[in-house]
């Protein structure tokens, strides 16, 4: 998961045999309508699951919901990775 950039994205990083250096990078998903706030990734076999809209921007620094921001239903993303 790569947050803090615009747009957010899901990336796959391939490590060398010693697992000390990145030898390849691939963008798996970069879609601000499908995943405006992606987070929490789980890999099950060759299927990657992620939350597409975490909603952290819907809350203030004090943890209280912002009154001027509409909430949206959670979105679970499923990507087949090979």
Gaussian input, Z-matrix of N, CA and C with variables (Angstrom, degrees):
# hf/3-21g

backbone

0 1
 N
 C     1     B1
 C     2     B2     1     A1
 N     3     B3     2     A2     1     D1
 C     4     B4     3     A3     2     D2
 C     5     B5     4     A4     3     D3
 N     6     B6     5     A5     4     D4
 C     7     B7     6     A6     5     D5
 C     8     B8     7     A7     6     D6
 N     9     B9     8     A8     7     D7
 C    10    B10     9     A9     8     D8
 C    11    B11    10    A10     9     D9
 N    12    B12    11    A11    10    D10
 C    13    B13    12    A12    11    D11
 C    14    B14    13    A13    12    D12
 N    15    B15    14    A14    13    D13
 C    16    B16    15    A15    14    D14
 C    17    B17    16    A16    15    D15
 N    18    B18    17    A17    16    D16
 C    19    B19    18    A18    17    D17
 C    20    B20    19    A19    18    D18
 N    21    B21    20    A20    19    D19
 C    22    B22    21    A21    20    D20
 C    23    B23    22    A22    21    D21
 N    24    B24    23    A23    22    D22
 C    25    B25    24    A24    23    D23
 C    26    B26    25    A25    24    D24
 N    27    B27    26    A26    25    D25
 C    28    B28    27    A27    26    D26
 C    29    B29    28    A28    27    D27
 N    30    B30    29    A29    28    D28
 C    31    B31    30    A30    29    D29
 C    32    B32    31    A31    30    D30
 N    33    B33    32    A32    31    D31
 C    34    B34    33    A33    32    D32
 C    35    B35    34    A34    33    D33
 N    36    B36    35    A35    34    D34
 C    37    B37    36    A36    35    D35
 C    38    B38    37    A37    36    D36
 N    39    B39    38    A38    37    D37
 C    40    B40    39    A39    38    D38
 C    41    B41    40    A40    39    D39
 N    42    B42    41    A41    40    D40
 C    43    B43    42    A42    41    D41
 C    44    B44    43    A43    42    D42
 N    45    B45    44    A44    43    D43
 C    46    B46    45    A45    44    D44
 C    47    B47    46    A46    45    D45
 N    48    B48    47    A47    46    D46
 C    49    B49    48    A48    47    D47
 C    50    B50    49    A49    48    D48
 N    51    B51    50    A50    49    D49
 C    52    B52    51    A51    50    D50
 C    53    B53    52    A52    51    D51
 N    54    B54    53    A53    52    D52
 C    55    B55    54    A54    53    D53
 C    56    B56    55    A55    54    D54
 N    57    B57    56    A56    55    D55
 C    58    B58    57    A57    56    D56
 C    59    B59    58    A58    57    D57
 N    60    B60    59    A59    58    D58
 C    61    B61    60    A60    59    D59
 C    62    B62    61    A61    60    D60
 N    63    B63    62    A62    61    D61
 C    64    B64    63    A63    62    D62
 C    65    B65    64    A64    63    D63
 N    66    B66    65    A65    64    D64
 C    67    B67    66    A66    65    D65
 C    68    B68    67    A67    66    D66
 N    69    B69    68    A68    67    D67
 C    70    B70    69    A69    68    D68
 C    71    B71    70    A70    69    D69
 N    72    B72    71    A71    70    D70
 C    73    B73    72    A72    71    D71
 C    74    B74    73    A73    72    D72
 N    75    B75    74    A74    73    D73
 C    76    B76    75    A75    74    D74
 C    77    B77    76    A76    75    D75
 N    78    B78    77    A77    76    D76
 C    79    B79    78    A78    77    D77
 C    80    B80    79    A79    78    D78
 N    81    B81    80    A80    79    D79
 C    82    B82    81    A81    80    D80
 C    83    B83    82    A82    81    D81
 N    84    B84    83    A83    82    D82
 C    85    B85    84    A84    83    D83
 C    86    B86    85    A85    84    D84
 N    87    B87    86    A86    85    D85
 C    88    B88    87    A87    86    D86
 C    89    B89    88    A88    87    D87
 N    90    B90    89    A89    88    D88
 C    91    B91    90    A90    89    D89
 C    92    B92    91    A91    90    D90
 N    93    B93    92    A92    91    D91
 C    94    B94    93    A93    92    D92
 C    95    B95    94    A94    93    D93
 N    96    B96    95    A95    94    D94
 C    97    B97    96    A96    95    D95
 C    98    B98    97    A97    96    D96
 N    99    B99    98    A98    97    D97
 C   100   B100    99    A99    98    D98
 C   101   B101   100   A100    99    D99
 N   102   B102   101   A101   100   D100
 C   103   B103   102   A102   101   D101
 C   104   B104   103   A103   102   D102
 N   105   B105   104   A104   103   D103
 C   106   B106   105   A105   104   D104
 C   107   B107   106   A106   105   D105
 N   108   B108   107   A107   106   D106
 C   109   B109   108   A108   107   D107
 C   110   B110   109   A109   108   D108
 N   111   B111   110   A110   109   D109
 C   112   B112   111   A111   110   D110
 C   113   B113   112   A112   111   D111
 N   114   B114   113   A113   112   D112
 C   115   B115   114   A114   113   D113
 C   116   B116   115   A115   114   D114
 N   117   B117   116   A116   115   D115
 C   118   B118   117   A117   116   D116
 C   119   B119   118   A118   117   D117
 N   120   B120   119   A119   118   D118
 C   121   B121   120   A120   119   D119
 C   122   B122   121   A121   120   D120
 N   123   B123   122   A122   121   D121
 C   124   B124   123   A123   122   D122
 C   125   B125   124   A124   123   D123
 N   126   B126   125   A125   124   D124
 C   127   B127   126   A126   125   D125
 C   128   B128   127   A127   126   D126
 N   129   B129   128   A128   127   D127
 C   130   B130   129   A129   128   D128
 C   131   B131   130   A130   129   D129
 N   132   B132   131   A131   130   D130
 C   133   B133   132   A132   131   D131
 C   134   B134   133   A133   132   D132
 N   135   B135   134   A134   133   D133
 C   136   B136   135   A135   134   D134
 C   137   B137   136   A136   135   D135
 N   138   B138   137   A137   136   D136
 C   139   B139   138   A138   137   D137
 C   140   B140   139   A139   138   D138
 N   141   B141   140   A140   139   D139
 C   142   B142   141   A141   140   D140
 C   143   B143   142   A142   141   D141
 N   144   B144   143   A143   142   D142
 C   145   B145   144   A144   143   D143
 C   146   B146   145   A145   144   D144
 N   147   B147   146   A146   145   D145
 C   148   B148   147   A147   146   D146
 C   149   B149   148   A148   147   D147
 N   150   B150   149   A149   148   D148
 C   151   B151   150   A150   149   D149
 C   152   B152   151   A151   150   D150
 N   153   B153   152   A152   151   D151
 C   154   B154   153   A153   152   D152
 C   155   B155   154   A154   153   D153
 N   156   B156   155   A155   154   D154
 C   157   B157   156   A156   155   D155
 C   158   B158   157   A157   156   D156
 N   159   B159   158   A158   157   D157
 C   160   B160   159   A159   158   D158
 C   161   B161   160   A160   159   D159
 N   162   B162   161   A161   160   D160
 C   163   B163   162   A162   161   D161
 C   164   B164   163   A163   162   D162
 N   165   B165   164   A164   163   D163
 C   166   B166   165   A165   164   D164
 C   167   B167   166   A166   165   D165
 N   168   B168   167   A167   166   D166
 C   169   B169   168   A168   167   D167
 C   170   B170   169   A169   168   D168
 N   171   B171   170   A170   169   D169
 C   172   B172   171   A171   170   D170
 C   173   B173   172   A172   171   D171
 N   174   B174   173   A173   172   D172
 C   175   B175   174   A174   173   D173
 C   176   B176   175   A175   174   D174
 N   177   B177   176   A176   175   D175
 C   178   B178   177   A177   176   D176
 C   179   B179   178   A178   177   D177
 N   180   B180   179   A179   178   D178
 C   181   B181   180   A180   179   D179
 C   182   B182   181   A181   180   D180
 N   183   B183   182   A182   181   D181
 C   184   B184   183   A183   182   D182
 C   185   B185   184   A184   183   D183
 N   186   B186   185   A185   184   D184
 C   187   B187   186   A186   185   D185
 C   188   B188   187   A187   186   D186
 N   189   B189   188   A188   187   D187
 C   190   B190   189   A189   188   D188
 C   191   B191   190   A190   189   D189
 N   192   B192   191   A191   190   D190
 C   193   B193   192   A192   191   D191
 C   194   B194   193   A193   192   D192
 N   195   B195   194   A194   193   D193
 C   196   B196   195   A195   194   D194
 C   197   B197   196   A196   195   D195
 N   198   B198   197   A197   196   D196
 C   199   B199   198   A198   197   D197
 C   200   B200   199   A199   198   D198
 N   201   B201   200   A200   199   D199
 C   202   B202   201   A201   200   D200
 C   203   B203   202   A202   201   D201
 N   204   B204   203   A203   202   D202
 C   205   B205   204   A204   203   D203
 C   206   B206   205   A205   204   D204
 N   207   B207   206   A206   205   D205
 C   208   B208   207   A207   206   D206
 C   209   B209   208   A208   207   D207
 N   210   B210   209   A209   208   D208
 C   211   B211   210   A210   209   D209
 C   212   B212   211   A211   210   D210
 N   213   B213   212   A212   211   D211
 C   214   B214   213   A213   212   D212
 C   215   B215   214   A214   213   D213
 N   216   B216   215   A215   214   D214
 C   217   B217   216   A216   215   D215
 C   218   B218   217   A217   216   D216
 N   219   B219   218   A218   217   D217
 C   220   B220   219   A219   218   D218
 C   221   B221   220   A220   219   D219
 N   222   B222   221   A221   220   D220
 C   223   B223   222   A222   221   D221
 C   224   B224   223   A223   222   D222
 N   225   B225   224   A224   223   D223
 C   226   B226   225   A225   224   D224
 C   227   B227   226   A226   225   D225
 N   228   B228   227   A227   226   D226
 C   229   B229   228   A228   227   D227
 C   230   B230   229   A229   228   D228
 N   231   B231   230   A230   229   D229
 C   232   B232   231   A231   230   D230
 C   233   B233   232   A232   231   D231
 N   234   B234   233   A233   232   D232
 C   235   B235   234   A234   233   D233
 C   236   B236   235   A235   234   D234
 N   237   B237   236   A236   235   D235
 C   238   B238   237   A237   236   D236
 C   239   B239   238   A238   237   D237
 N   240   B240   239   A239   238   D238
 C   241   B241   240   A240   239   D239
 C   242   B242   241   A241   240   D240
 N   243   B243   242   A242   241   D241
 C   244   B244   243   A243   242   D242
 C   245   B245   244   A244   243   D243

   B1=1.4283
   B2=1.5166
   B3=1.3144
   B4=1.4596
   B5=1.5223
   B6=1.3331
   B7=1.4543
   B8=1.5182
   B9=1.3150
   B10=1.4583
   B11=1.5131
   B12=1.3129
   B13=1.4621
   B14=1.5215
   B15=1.2930
   B16=1.4610
   B17=1.5171
   B18=1.3287
   B19=1.4601
   B20=1.5318
   B21=1.3577
   B22=1.4641
   B23=1.5181
   B24=1.3206
   B25=1.4651
   B26=1.5195
   B27=1.3184
   B28=1.4646
   B29=1.5233
   B30=1.3189
   B31=1.4638
   B32=1.5221
   B33=1.3094
   B34=1.4686
   B35=1.5222
   B36=1.3287
   B37=1.4539
   B38=1.5208
   B39=1.3161
   B40=1.4588
   B41=1.5196
   B42=1.3224
   B43=1.4632
   B44=1.5217
   B45=1.3339
   B46=1.4616
   B47=1.5288
   B48=1.3252
   B49=1.4650
   B50=1.5253
   B51=1.3220
   B52=1.4629
   B53=1.5288
   B54=1.3300
   B55=1.4698
   B56=1.5239
   B57=1.3354
   B58=1.4654
   B59=1.5183
   B60=1.3283
   B61=1.4604
   B62=1.5238
   B63=1.3144
   B64=1.4701
   B65=1.5220
   B66=1.3366
   B67=1.4620
   B68=1.5311
   B69=1.3317
   B70=1.4644
   B71=1.5272
   B72=1.3240
   B73=1.4589
   B74=1.5231
   B75=1.3249
   B76=1.4677
   B77=1.5243
   B78=1.3188
   B79=1.4641
   B80=1.5237
   B81=1.3433
   B82=1.4586
   B83=1.5270
   B84=1.3359
   B85=1.4589
   B86=1.5174
   B87=1.3214
   B88=1.4620
   B89=1.5224
   B90=1.3269
   B91=1.4630
   B92=1.5164
   B93=1.3221
   B94=1.4576
   B95=1.5280
   B96=1.3200
   B97=1.4677
   B98=1.5203
   B99=1.3146
   B100=1.4598
   B101=1.5334
   B102=1.3020
   B103=1.4668
   B104=1.5300
   B105=1.3417
   B106=1.4576
   B107=1.5242
   B108=1.3326
   B109=1.4606
   B110=1.5298
   B111=1.3321
   B112=1.4671
   B113=1.5246
   B114=1.3283
   B115=1.4629
   B116=1.5274
   B117=1.3060
   B118=1.4585
   B119=1.5296
   B120=1.2958
   B121=1.4581
   B122=1.5264
   B123=1.3340
   B124=1.4654
   B125=1.5202
   B126=1.3139
   B127=1.4557
   B128=1.5183
   B129=1.3371
   B130=1.4634
   B131=1.5194
   B132=1.3340
   B133=1.4602
   B134=1.5172
   B135=1.3247
   B136=1.4693
   B137=1.5240
   B138=1.3324
   B139=1.4681
   B140=1.5223
   B141=1.3307
   B142=1.4502
   B143=1.5203
   B144=1.3151
   B145=1.4657
   B146=1.5194
   B147=1.3327
   B148=1.4590
   B149=1.5200
   B150=1.3211
   B151=1.4611
   B152=1.5270
   B153=1.3188
   B154=1.4629
   B155=1.5144
   B156=1.3248
   B157=1.4658
   B158=1.5308
   B159=1.3062
   B160=1.4622
   B161=1.5256
   B162=1.3120
   B163=1.4600
   B164=1.5114
   B165=1.3398
   B166=1.4593
   B167=1.5278
   B168=1.3142
   B169=1.4724
   B170=1.5266
   B171=1.3188
   B172=1.4709
   B173=1.5227
   B174=1.3575
   B175=1.4626
   B176=1.5169
   B177=1.3131
   B178=1.4580
   B179=1.5122
   B180=1.3203
   B181=1.4617
   B182=1.5238
   B183=1.3263
   B184=1.4600
   B185=1.5287
   B186=1.3432
   B187=1.4623
   B188=1.5178
   B189=1.3109
   B190=1.4659
   B191=1.5229
   B192=1.3322
   B193=1.4717
   B194=1.5224
   B195=1.3242
   B196=1.4664
   B197=1.5224
   B198=1.3142
   B199=1.4722
   B200=1.5223
   B201=1.3209
   B202=1.4649
   B203=1.5289
   B204=1.3388
   B205=1.4600
   B206=1.5182
   B207=1.3375
   B208=1.4678
   B209=1.5345
   B210=1.3160
   B211=1.4575
   B212=1.5228
   B213=1.3082
   B214=1.4581
   B215=1.5323
   B216=1.3129
   B217=1.4632
   B218=1.5223
   B219=1.3343
   B220=1.4680
   B221=1.5330
   B222=1.3242
   B223=1.4707
   B224=1.5244
   B225=1.3210
   B226=1.4675
   B227=1.5184
   B228=1.3146
   B229=1.4718
   B230=1.5209
   B231=1.3192
   B232=1.4766
   B233=1.5265
   B234=1.3175
   B235=1.4631
   B236=1.5159
   B237=1.3171
   B238=1.4591
   B239=1.5333
   B240=1.3283
   B241=1.4529
   B242=1.5218
   B243=1.2985
   B244=1.4697
   B245=1.4928
   A1=108.09
   A2=116.38
   A3=120.21
   A4=107.14
   A5=115.95
   A6=122.53
   A7=109.20
   A8=115.85
   A9=119.72
   A10=113.05
   A11=117.08
   A12=122.54
   A13=106.77
   A14=117.11
   A15=120.21
   A16=108.78
   A17=118.58
   A18=126.66
   A19=111.40
   A20=115.40
   A21=120.53
   A22=107.90
   A23=116.91
   A24=118.64
   A25=111.48
   A26=113.69
   A27=122.26
   A28=106.03
   A29=116.24
   A30=120.72
   A31=110.43
   A32=115.41
   A33=121.40
   A34=106.97
   A35=116.14
   A36=121.99
   A37=108.13
   A38=117.06
   A39=122.52
   A40=108.22
   A41=115.19
   A42=120.59
   A43=111.10
   A44=115.43
   A45=119.67
   A46=109.49
   A47=117.56
   A48=122.51
   A49=112.09
   A50=117.50
   A51=121.35
   A52=111.90
   A53=116.46
   A54=123.24
   A55=111.93
   A56=114.83
   A57=120.82
   A58=113.54
   A59=117.16
   A60=119.81
   A61=110.03
   A62=115.17
   A63=120.91
   A64=107.85
   A65=116.32
   A66=120.42
   A67=111.97
   A68=116.99
   A69=120.13
   A70=109.29
   A71=115.81
   A72=122.28
   A73=108.29
   A74=115.49
   A75=121.26
   A76=108.72
   A77=116.72
   A78=120.92
   A79=107.97
   A80=116.63
   A81=121.46
   A82=111.56
   A83=116.74
   A84=120.93
   A85=109.36
   A86=115.55
   A87=122.29
   A88=105.70
   A89=115.39
   A90=121.22
   A91=108.71
   A92=117.66
   A93=121.28
   A94=112.96
   A95=118.36
   A96=118.89
   A97=111.00
   A98=117.86
   A99=122.41
   A100=111.60
   A101=116.77
   A102=121.76
   A103=110.57
   A104=117.26
   A105=119.01
   A106=113.83
   A107=118.53
   A108=123.29
   A109=109.25
   A110=118.42
   A111=120.27
   A112=112.31
   A113=115.02
   A114=121.26
   A115=110.18
   A116=117.38
   A117=125.04
   A118=113.03
   A119=116.10
   A120=122.30
   A121=109.73
   A122=115.65
   A123=121.91
   A124=108.24
   A125=116.89
   A126=122.55
   A127=108.60
   A128=115.99
   A129=122.56
   A130=106.91
   A131=116.23
   A132=119.91
   A133=109.41
   A134=116.72
   A135=119.96
   A136=111.59
   A137=116.52
   A138=121.28
   A139=109.44
   A140=116.20
   A141=123.32
   A142=108.17
   A143=116.80
   A144=122.57
   A145=107.98
   A146=117.27
   A147=121.61
   A148=109.01
   A149=115.47
   A150=120.64
   A151=106.09
   A152=116.51
   A153=120.77
   A154=114.82
   A155=116.72
   A156=119.53
   A157=109.36
   A158=115.99
   A159=122.34
   A160=112.46
   A161=117.73
   A162=121.33
   A163=115.68
   A164=117.73
   A165=117.98
   A166=113.16
   A167=118.87
   A168=120.22
   A169=111.63
   A170=116.97
   A171=121.57
   A172=111.63
   A173=117.68
   A174=122.76
   A175=110.56
   A176=115.74
   A177=121.40
   A178=111.27
   A179=116.56
   A180=122.00
   A181=112.24
   A182=116.95
   A183=121.18
   A184=113.01
   A185=117.09
   A186=121.45
   A187=114.28
   A188=117.02
   A189=121.01
   A190=109.96
   A191=117.79
   A192=120.28
   A193=110.83
   A194=116.28
   A195=121.17
   A196=108.10
   A197=116.74
   A198=120.26
   A199=112.38
   A200=118.21
   A201=121.26
   A202=113.19
   A203=117.70
   A204=121.24
   A205=110.05
   A206=118.38
   A207=119.72
   A208=111.27
   A209=115.48
   A210=120.93
   A211=109.71
   A212=116.02
   A213=122.03
   A214=108.76
   A215=116.04
   A216=120.56
   A217=109.57
   A218=117.70
   A219=120.51
   A220=110.65
   A221=115.07
   A222=120.01
   A223=108.34
   A224=115.53
   A225=121.70
   A226=108.18
   A227=115.82
   A228=121.47
   A229=109.33
   A230=115.73
   A231=122.04
   A232=107.30
   A233=116.90
   A234=121.87
   A235=108.87
   A236=117.12
   A237=121.16
   A238=108.13
   A239=115.49
   A240=122.08
   A241=108.23
   A242=116.39
   A243=119.73
   A244=110.46
   D1=131.10
   D2=178.51
   D3=-123.36
   D4=98.07
   D5=176.75
   D6=-102.68
   D7=168.63
   D8=179.10
   D9=85.03
   D10=4.78
   D11=174.57
   D12=-122.76
   D13=165.72
   D14=179.62
   D15=-124.68
   D16=114.25
   D17=2.28
   D18=-85.56
   D19=159.03
   D20=171.49
   D21=-61.70
   D22=157.58
   D23=-179.48
   D24=-157.72
   D25=160.22
   D26=171.31
   D27=-102.74
   D28=127.71
   D29=-179.06
   D30=-125.57
   D31=151.38
   D32=172.81
   D33=-109.94
   D34=125.58
   D35=176.47
   D36=-109.99
   D37=129.67
   D38=178.08
   D39=-103.01
   D40=128.19
   D41=-178.60
   D42=-98.71
   D43=158.23
   D44=174.93
   D45=-71.47
   D46=174.53
   D47=-175.66
   D48=-59.26
   D49=-32.50
   D50=179.71
   D51=-82.05
   D52=-6.23
   D53=-178.50
   D54=58.78
   D55=40.29
   D56=-179.07
   D57=-117.87
   D58=-13.91
   D59=-177.19
   D60=-143.87
   D61=144.97
   D62=175.45
   D63=-80.86
   D64=126.20
   D65=-179.78
   D66=-108.61
   D67=-13.12
   D68=177.75
   D69=-157.58
   D70=151.24
   D71=176.65
   D72=-137.86
   D73=140.13
   D74=-178.59
   D75=-140.57
   D76=132.65
   D77=175.22
   D78=-82.94
   D79=121.46
   D80=179.87
   D81=-91.75
   D82=-34.68
   D83=-179.07
   D84=-151.93
   D85=130.78
   D86=174.86
   D87=-145.50
   D88=86.00
   D89=-174.93
   D90=-145.34
   D91=103.47
   D92=-175.02
   D93=-71.35
   D94=-18.41
   D95=176.47
   D96=-84.18
   D97=-36.80
   D98=179.12
   D99=-79.17
   D100=-37.29
   D101=-176.30
   D102=-138.61
   D103=73.64
   D104=-178.77
   D105=-69.49
   D106=-28.10
   D107=179.07
   D108=-139.39
   D109=69.26
   D110=-176.24
   D111=-70.85
   D112=146.81
   D113=178.19
   D114=-164.34
   D115=173.78
   D116=173.54
   D117=48.83
   D118=94.11
   D119=-178.06
   D120=-108.98
   D121=139.78
   D122=173.83
   D123=-134.83
   D124=135.13
   D125=178.32
   D126=-108.63
   D127=123.16
   D128=178.06
   D129=-123.89
   D130=104.38
   D131=-174.66
   D132=64.14
   D133=-121.18
   D134=177.89
   D135=-107.28
   D136=22.60
   D137=177.99
   D138=-115.64
   D139=127.60
   D140=179.01
   D141=-104.09
   D142=127.96
   D143=176.99
   D144=-112.08
   D145=141.25
   D146=177.63
   D147=-150.62
   D148=153.03
   D149=172.01
   D150=-83.87
   D151=125.33
   D152=-175.15
   D153=-85.80
   D154=-25.06
   D155=-178.10
   D156=-139.92
   D157=82.99
   D158=-175.06
   D159=-61.11
   D160=-36.19
   D161=176.88
   D162=87.06
   D163=13.66
   D164=-177.89
   D165=-64.88
   D166=-23.20
   D167=177.95
   D168=-77.47
   D169=-5.14
   D170=178.83
   D171=-83.30
   D172=-4.43
   D173=-176.89
   D174=-123.12
   D175=148.14
   D176=177.10
   D177=-81.80
   D178=176.59
   D179=179.76
   D180=-61.92
   D181=-24.15
   D182=179.38
   D183=-85.05
   D184=-1.74
   D185=179.58
   D186=88.86
   D187=-4.52
   D188=179.57
   D189=-82.39
   D190=142.37
   D191=177.62
   D192=-61.31
   D193=139.99
   D194=174.74
   D195=-73.99
   D196=136.86
   D197=-176.50
   D198=-81.07
   D199=-20.44
   D200=-175.86
   D201=-98.74
   D202=11.06
   D203=-176.06
   D204=-120.18
   D205=118.18
   D206=179.33
   D207=-70.83
   D208=143.75
   D209=177.66
   D210=-90.34
   D211=151.31
   D212=177.43
   D213=-124.24
   D214=156.31
   D215=178.90
   D216=-65.70
   D217=148.23
   D218=177.31
   D219=-60.97
   D220=150.90
   D221=178.48
   D222=-129.77
   D223=121.50
   D224=176.15
   D225=-98.93
   D226=125.33
   D227=-179.88
   D228=-98.28
   D229=145.10
   D230=177.93
   D231=-132.56
   D232=117.85
   D233=179.26
   D234=-123.99
   D235=132.69
   D236=174.51
   D237=-84.93
   D238=125.02
   D239=-176.82
   D240=-111.97
   D241=131.18
   D242=177.44
   D243=-130.15

